[in-house]
Amino acid sequence: MSSKSKGNRPGIRRVGRTLAFQVLYSTHFLDKENPLDMDTLFDINPLVLEQESETARAFARNLVMGVNVNLHDIDKTIEEHSQHWKIERIAMVELSILRLSLFEMLFTDIPVKAAINEAIELSKTFGDDKSRSFVNGILDGVAKTLKRN
């Protein structure tokens, strides 16, 4: 592996993470009466089809599938740390960012601070003025309960 490709890894991961967020966000608009499995949803997503980087697509797929498999535990964590906010009341952008970031914080070896920073970047790009502080507050609360930094 050349130093050039190593240097690209954070960029590819951010692209993959953004793609994963977009796929997770799109699931909020699905027909509840005719659900599709997450693999199919991922494969037919126009943004996935447009993504030229196989590495970014593979990273995004791993994140989306990880969120999907661990959704119950992730949502339980969100509810435990979002005082007075039920999952149904959280805006779709913030909920998608929280799910993605909490998957990384709870179920991968990415440093917690890095997961939080990536979530904040997503909220700056896709959220409104209040998104960043809402997302940061919940993730910071979760981070304080974790043993690793």
C-alpha positions as a Python dict, from the first residue, in 0.01 Angstrom:
ca = {
    (1, 'M'): (0, 0, 0),
    (2, 'S'): (152, 330, -98),
    (3, 'S'): (153, 630, 130),
    (4, 'K'): (-78, 801, -116),
    (5, 'S'): (-354, 544, -70),
    (6, 'K'): (-311, 550, 308),
    (7, 'G'): (-355, 924, 297),
    (8, 'N'): (-684, 880, 113),
    (9, 'R'): (-838, 650, 374),
    (10, 'P'): (-1002, 919, 589),
    (11, 'G'): (-1149, 1076, 277),
    (12, 'I'): (-1289, 745, 157),
    (13, 'R'): (-1424, 668, 504),
    (14, 'R'): (-1597, 1005, 518),
    (15, 'V'): (-1746, 944, 174),
    (16, 'G'): (-1861, 600, 289),
    (17, 'R'): (-2000, 736, 613),
    (18, 'T'): (-2191, 1007, 424),
    (19, 'L'): (-2328, 744, 189),
    (20, 'A'): (-2431, 525, 485),
    (21, 'F'): (-2609, 823, 642),
    (22, 'Q'): (-2794, 892, 317),
    (23, 'V'): (-2908, 529, 287),
    (24, 'L'): (-3021, 524, 651),
    (25, 'Y'): (-3205, 853, 604),
    (26, 'S'): (-3380, 717, 295),
    (27, 'T'): (-3527, 430, 498),
    (28, 'H'): (-3758, 679, 670),
    (29, 'F'): (-3949, 716, 342),
    (30, 'L'): (-4013, 349, 274),
    (31, 'D'): (-4350, 192, 219),
    (32, 'K'): (-4415, 26, 555),
    (33, 'E'): (-4669, -205, 394),
    (34, 'N'): (-4416, -348, 147),
    (35, 'P'): (-4080, -357, 324),
    (36, 'L'): (-3760, -447, 141),
    (37, 'D'): (-3460, -606, 308),
    (38, 'M'): (-3170, -373, 385),
    (39, 'D'): (-2939, -538, 130),
    (40, 'T'): (-3186, -463, -148),
    (41, 'L'): (-3245, -109, -22),
    (42, 'F'): (-2873, -47, -22),
    (43, 'D'): (-2821, -194, -368),
    (44, 'I'): (-3101, 4, -536),
    (45, 'N'): (-3021, 340, -371),
    (46, 'P'): (-2934, 589, -649),
    (47, 'L'): (-2653, 742, -441),
    (48, 'V'): (-2496, 399, -394),
    (49, 'L'): (-2524, 331, -767),
    (50, 'E'): (-2357, 665, -844),
    (51, 'Q'): (-2068, 612, -600),
    (52, 'E'): (-1760, 522, -802),
    (53, 'S'): (-1543, 410, -511),
    (54, 'E'): (-1590, 41, -435),
    (55, 'T'): (-1409, 99, -104),
    (56, 'A'): (-1652, 373, -2),
    (57, 'R'): (-1950, 156, -102),
    (58, 'A'): (-1816, -142, 95),
    (59, 'F'): (-1752, 74, 403),
    (60, 'A'): (-2101, 226, 374),
    (61, 'R'): (-2259, -118, 337),
    (62, 'N'): (-2085, -241, 653),
    (63, 'L'): (-2211, 61, 846),
    (64, 'V'): (-2568, 33, 718),
    (65, 'M'): (-2585, -340, 785),
    (66, 'G'): (-2433, -289, 1129),
    (67, 'V'): (-2694, -28, 1216),
    (68, 'N'): (-2967, -254, 1085),
    (69, 'V'): (-2857, -558, 1286),
    (70, 'N'): (-2812, -354, 1607),
    (71, 'L'): (-3103, -112, 1561),
    (72, 'H'): (-3292, -217, 1874),
    (73, 'D'): (-2990, -162, 2102),
    (74, 'I'): (-2896, 162, 1925),
    (75, 'D'): (-3248, 306, 1958),
    (76, 'K'): (-3262, 199, 2322),
    (77, 'T'): (-2937, 389, 2382),
    (78, 'I'): (-3077, 698, 2207),
    (79, 'E'): (-3391, 692, 2422),
    (80, 'E'): (-3184, 648, 2740),
    (81, 'H'): (-2976, 956, 2659),
    (82, 'S'): (-3232, 1188, 2499),
    (83, 'Q'): (-3425, 1320, 2794),
    (84, 'H'): (-3792, 1367, 2712),
    (85, 'W'): (-3745, 1271, 2345),
    (86, 'K'): (-3906, 959, 2210),
    (87, 'I'): (-3750, 811, 1897),
    (88, 'E'): (-4060, 908, 1696),
    (89, 'R'): (-4010, 1276, 1787),
    (90, 'I'): (-3647, 1301, 1680),
    (91, 'A'): (-3603, 1453, 1335),
    (92, 'M'): (-3506, 1203, 1066),
    (93, 'V'): (-3171, 1368, 991),
    (94, 'E'): (-3060, 1365, 1354),
    (95, 'L'): (-3195, 1015, 1413),
    (96, 'S'): (-3005, 880, 1113),
    (97, 'I'): (-2683, 1049, 1226),
    (98, 'L'): (-2727, 924, 1582),
    (99, 'R'): (-2790, 567, 1467),
    (100, 'L'): (-2484, 567, 1246),
    (101, 'S'): (-2257, 725, 1506),
    (102, 'L'): (-2379, 508, 1790),
    (103, 'F'): (-2319, 198, 1582),
    (104, 'E'): (-1960, 310, 1538),
    (105, 'M'): (-1922, 404, 1905),
    (106, 'L'): (-2079, 89, 2047),
    (107, 'F'): (-1996, -184, 1798),
    (108, 'T'): (-1670, -91, 1622),
    (109, 'D'): (-1321, 1, 1731),
    (110, 'I'): (-1328, 356, 1594),
    (111, 'P'): (-1223, 600, 1868),
    (112, 'V'): (-1528, 752, 2035),
    (113, 'K'): (-1406, 1107, 1976),
    (114, 'A'): (-1363, 1034, 1605),
    (115, 'A'): (-1718, 895, 1583),
    (116, 'I'): (-1853, 1207, 1754),
    (117, 'N'): (-1651, 1437, 1526),
    (118, 'E'): (-1781, 1256, 1218),
    (119, 'A'): (-2138, 1288, 1349),
    (120, 'I'): (-2091, 1661, 1399),
    (121, 'E'): (-1961, 1695, 1042),
    (122, 'L'): (-2268, 1512, 911),
    (123, 'S'): (-2497, 1734, 1118),
    (124, 'K'): (-2327, 2046, 983),
    (125, 'T'): (-2379, 1923, 627),
    (126, 'F'): (-2731, 1780, 650),
    (127, 'G'): (-2890, 1926, 963),
    (128, 'D'): (-3015, 2264, 1071),
    (129, 'D'): (-2869, 2510, 1322),
    (130, 'K'): (-2976, 2301, 1621),
    (131, 'S'): (-2870, 1962, 1485),
    (132, 'R'): (-2508, 1983, 1588),
    (133, 'S'): (-2575, 2059, 1955),
    (134, 'F'): (-2855, 1799, 1978),
    (135, 'V'): (-2641, 1523, 1823),
    (136, 'N'): (-2334, 1624, 2022),
    (137, 'G'): (-2529, 1629, 2348),
    (138, 'I'): (-2661, 1276, 2308),
    (139, 'L'): (-2334, 1130, 2181),
    (140, 'D'): (-2138, 1304, 2455),
    (141, 'G'): (-2373, 1156, 2713),
    (142, 'V'): (-2321, 808, 2570),
    (143, 'A'): (-1945, 860, 2552),
    (144, 'K'): (-1933, 931, 2925),
    (145, 'T'): (-2082, 587, 2993),
    (146, 'L'): (-1826, 404, 2777),
    (147, 'K'): (-1499, 278, 2916),
    (148, 'R'): (-1289, 354, 2609),
    (149, 'N'): (-1210, 693, 2462),
}
